[in-house]
Amino acid sequence: MTGTDAGSRRLGRLTPTHWLLLAVVLYFAVAFALSWLRAIEFQTTTWDQGLYQQALWTTAHGRPLYETADVETGGYGSLLEVHSVFLLYLVAPLYGALPYEATLLGLQAVVVAAAAIPLFYLSRDVTGSARLGLLAGVAYLCWTPTLSSNLYDFHPEAFLPLEIFSLVLCWNRGRYAAGFAVALVAFLTFEFAPLVAFCVGLAALLPRAGSLGAIRDAFAGGARRGFTALVRSWRDVRVRASAVLMAASGAAYGILLWVRVSLLPALVPHAAPTSGVSGYVIGATPAALGLSLPNFGFGFEPKVAYWLLILGLLAFVPLLAPRALVLSIPWLVFTFFSANLNYVTLGFQYGFIAGSTVLVAFVFGLPRARRIVESLRERRVAAPSGPPRARSRPEGWAAVLAAIAVLLAVNVALTPVNPAMSNAGLGSAYRLSLTPPPGSGDVDALAALVPASATVVASDDLFPLVANDPNAYSFLWDPDPQLYLPFSFSDPPAYVLVAEDRTDAVLGWLSSALYDPSVYGVRAVVWSSSIGTVLLFEAGYHGPAEVLGPSPSGGGTYFGGSLAAGPVGVVARDAGSADASVVENDPGAIGTVWYGPGLGLPAGNYTITVSVRVEGIPGFPAPNATAPAVWIGALAWAEPTFYGWSAPFGALDGPDFSTVEFDVYLPSPTIEFDLQGVVLDSSVEVILNYIAVEPQ
């Protein structure tokens, strides 16, 4: 026997259960690897990776689920005021022992992968086929919303598929005590779980519609006969258990709501942002939850498209089980009456909520789908006339298996696994380059310079690196005047950690203090990373900046065409330019003509050269030779202007380019260093040849 034959025989001995476990392991490996890749690309942010890290860290150290992300955006004193995530108390010891992003990313990948197991057993029970059980488990693991939700940071919603699949499995097998235990865990995982559990009980009662009709007929024959029939139906343990589950779910939802909205605000200290609350929407009414009738029409097309897509990626099999689709009604209604289109966008955590219900309907739709396929197969194998032709079962099912393979491949192709889907305009999970970036270890080392428990404010994409600190706060990803930070110019944080791609999010009063030597100094810098230069500012620091990783070249020559044209600038051709590419202003326009090159420069002295020409515009009044024609300046992010000169027309007029040369001194590592040109006279045309930055 050859080695190939032996290997084929071993594969042939694998049961559907074995294949499922292999699929679970493979899914875990892929999900964890890509999640970690997102982390080292700094695509995990405060919202939501960092806030869960901080909440778990503070819980492990005696401060129950405290995180500053919801303090600074809504004034909430605990994550439990935003979400009923009591399950995280069980996760906190694990994170306390292993306080790393990888801990939560690995845990999430395990939980999401493991949900395929109860789904497999549920499908096997419903269909009587282990192969269809395998199909259900693999369909869940390959389903686009599963992986695209898994890769967006850590979220407690990731536990819902495992819990809901297990609850339905217990209910289907009549193991109601175990089902109630699973339901309790789900209630303590996320506030939406009681609504789904209620629908599990309701769906279990719906198949008893015939018996309900019998009860109605009995009442028609008299009250005594009717009550007797009602008592007999109550003797059915499934009816009693389902009714109790519905009642318990309703009570759990009410209790969790009361705890979030009424009890905790009275027990937990709160911040009081003076500019108003802008945080997560919570409350006891539809309006407080952001639900309204006008929202039904807002984004109606993407809402419909999303639901059609996620059902289509399951071949619309869930539609064959309308009773099981009852589980999806709460989330379907919520998405349509909300104005938040993130709920209906791939790449956010909400795919877990949809998946926990839609996949149940998929399982219960499989028996009917099998009957439909078998009926079609029988028609196809029948001869045009006469008795049906004989055909082997494998041959008859080849087309079905091929269709399933294509459907699974399409699902995988729409996930972030496919490089073509990276940055495709979908949710956060799709912001992934699939290429390990340089400099991530240097940024980790820079963040490690922040002492434990020090006050620190970080860019949102750097916050996970300092989240194990109850005094760590975050900027948003864009400017927000409602952001509340317990700091001021006179009482600044001890450290500020800023990524170049988030400089616009730094609050104005703080950016004006960062390069003020009486307040801050640059403690360390990483010049090269996937998010640009990263700077660590330390209050009262006056020493040299520590450089982690390679340093920049420190300058170069940049022709007009390679710079950013300003609002009144256009790139043009000019025979007098060494590069034949210049930037010039629109005739008669006043404003910024060019700016750039946006350099990161170490501290030191630099010689700046600007090659520029100023001409009068034919048909316009002749420019005044002594009147300012163009302003040339050197400036950088958060620093005072290094140089500025309003050049008169006569100084730069002529057929050839003139050279303006000056020196600047940069006392600290500087980012976004730009040379800017602003035309001041509508009768002149300003033409930039090149700029050069040379270290002395």
Secondary structure, 3 states (H helix, E strand, C coil): CCHHHHHHHHHHCCCHHHHHHHHHHHHHHHHHHHHHHHHHCCCCCHHHHHHHHHHHHHHHCCCCCCCCHHHHHHCCCCHHHCCCCCCHHHHHHHHHHCCCHHHHHHHHHHHHHHCHHHHHHHHHHHHCCHHHHHHHHHHHHHCHHHHHHHCCCCCHHHHHHHHHHHHHHHHHHCCHHHHHHHHHHHHCCCCCHHHHHHHHHHHHHHHHHHHHHHHHHHHHCCHHHHHHHHHHHHCCHHHHHHHHHHHHHHHHHHHHHHHHHHHHHHHCCCCCCCCCCCCCCCCCCCCCCCECCHHHCCCHHHHHHHHHHHHHCCCCHHHHCCCHHHHHHHHHHHHHCECCHHHHCCCCCCHHHHHHHHHHHHHHHHHHHHHHHHHHHHHHHCCCCCCCCCCCHHHHHHHHHHHHHHHHHHHHHCCCCCHHHCCCCCCHHHCCCCCCCCCHHHHHHHHCCCCCCCCEEECCCCHHHCCCCCCEEECCCCCCCCCCCCCCCCCCCCEEEEEHHHHHHCCHHHHHHHCCCCCEEEEEEECCCCCCCEEEEEECCCCCCEECCCCCCCCEEEEHHHCEECCCEEEEECCCCCCCEEEEECCCCCEEEEEEEEEEECCEEEEEEEEEEEEECCCCCCCCCCCEEEEEEEECCCCCCCEEEEEEHHHHECCCCEEEEEEEEECCCEEEEEEEEEECCCCEEEEEEEEEEEEC
